[in-house]
């Protein structure tokens, strides 16, 4: 745009030389910086009429060609900006991942990506949920998720996993491994580390 402004200033200068006007008008850019939008619009109109005047002058075919070239260049630059903007939007969307990359927080199904947390109250790993039903991690899944630790060693607080199996259960004994009251209904789920194929 600065190059176009420069070329328009040059055209104005030539017009002044031909018409004998010695007083230089401020550029469109200067008017916009000063907040004079109407003045800038007026200058654009006067600049366009100056270009028309130059193009009406004898021997101004060179100027007409130059103006056409500048207009074409401007259009190409605008199209290029639009194209780059669209590419940027596509890349930013693909960087966020697809809709299948979401972590489920309720109504779990096989294949869901879940957050598995250590629940110290139940002394077991559970699937984080906003629902009322508990989802305990099956002990067979502990080694695959690197959650099996030596006695006395600190346990991992959480891991992302993908559900591979779920089983509906009900506590029948008062003393059970999940530390839930008799009659409590819950799920036991098997999971693998997130990212590994089912």
CORKARA-V40463 format. One record per residue. N is the residue number from 1. RES is the residue in one letter. SS is DSSP state (a for helix, b for strand, c for the rest). PSI is psi as a letter, one per 20 degrees, with the letter a starting at -180 (none if undefined). Layout:
# CORKARA-V40463
n: [N:N]
res: [RES:RES]
ss: [SS:SS]
psi: [PSI:PSI]
This chain:
# CORKARA-V40463
n: [1:2:3:4:5:6:7:8:9:10:11:12:13:14:15:16:17:18:19:20:21:22:23:24:25:26:27:28:29:30:31:32:33:34:35:36:37:38:39:40:41:42:43:44:45:46:47:48:49:50:51:52:53:54:55:56:57:58:59:60:61:62:63:64:65:66:67:68:69:70:71:72:73:74:75:76:77:78:79:80:81:82:83:84:85:86:87:88:89:90:91:92:93:94:95:96:97:98:99:100:101:102:103:104:105:106:107:108:109:110:111:112:113:114:115:116:117:118:119:120:121:122:123:124:125:126:127:128:129:130:131:132:133:134:135:136:137:138:139:140:141:142:143:144:145:146:147:148:149:150:151:152:153:154:155:156:157:158:159:160:161:162:163:164:165:166:167:168:169:170:171:172:173:174:175:176:177:178:179:180:181:182:183:184:185:186:187:188:189:190:191:192:193:194:195:196:197:198]
res: [X:X:X:X:X:X:X:X:X:X:X:X:X:X:X:X:X:X:X:X:X:X:X:X:X:X:X:X:X:X:X:X:X:X:X:X:X:X:X:X:X:X:X:X:X:X:X:X:X:X:X:X:X:X:X:X:X:X:X:X:X:X:X:X:X:X:X:X:X:X:X:X:X:X:X:X:X:X:X:X:X:X:X:X:X:X:X:X:X:X:X:X:X:X:X:X:X:X:X:X:X:X:X:X:X:X:X:X:X:X:X:X:X:X:X:X:X:X:X:X:X:X:X:X:X:X:X:X:X:X:X:X:X:X:X:X:X:X:X:X:X:X:X:X:X:X:X:X:X:X:X:X:X:X:X:X:X:X:X:X:X:X:X:X:X:X:X:X:X:X:X:X:X:X:X:X:X:X:X:X:X:X:X:X:X:X:X:X:X:X:X:X:X:X:X:X:X:X]
ss: [c:a:a:a:a:a:a:a:a:a:a:a:a:a:a:a:a:a:a:c:c:c:c:c:c:c:c:a:a:a:a:a:a:c:c:c:a:a:a:a:a:a:a:a:a:a:a:a:a:a:a:a:a:a:a:a:c:c:c:c:a:a:a:a:a:a:a:a:a:a:a:a:a:a:a:a:a:a:a:a:a:a:a:a:a:a:a:a:a:a:a:a:a:a:a:c:c:c:a:a:a:c:b:c:c:c:c:c:c:c:c:c:b:b:b:b:b:b:b:c:c:c:c:b:b:b:b:c:c:c:c:c:c:b:b:b:b:c:a:a:a:c:c:c:c:c:c:c:c:c:c:c:c:c:c:c:c:b:b:b:b:b:b:b:b:b:b:b:b:b:c:c:c:c:c:c:c:c:c:c:c:c:c:c:b:b:b:b:b:b:b:b:b:c:c:c:c:c]
psi: [h:h:g:g:g:g:h:h:h:h:g:g:g:h:g:g:g:h:i:j:p:i:p:p:q:q:r:g:g:h:h:g:h:i:j:m:g:g:g:g:g:g:h:g:g:h:g:h:h:h:g:g:g:g:h:i:q:q:k:j:h:g:g:g:g:g:g:g:g:g:g:g:g:g:g:g:h:g:g:g:g:g:g:h:g:g:h:g:g:g:h:h:g:h:h:i:r:r:i:i:k:q:p:q:j:r:l:q:r:p:i:q:p:r:o:p:q:p:o:h:h:i:l:r:p:q:p:p:q:i:r:h:p:q:o:q:p:p:h:h:i:g:g:h:j:l:i:p:q:q:p:i:q:q:q:p:h:r:q:p:r:p:p:i:q:q:p:p:r:p:p:i:q:h:o:r:i:i:l:q:q:p:i:p:p:r:q:p:q:q:q:r:q:p:h:q:q:none]
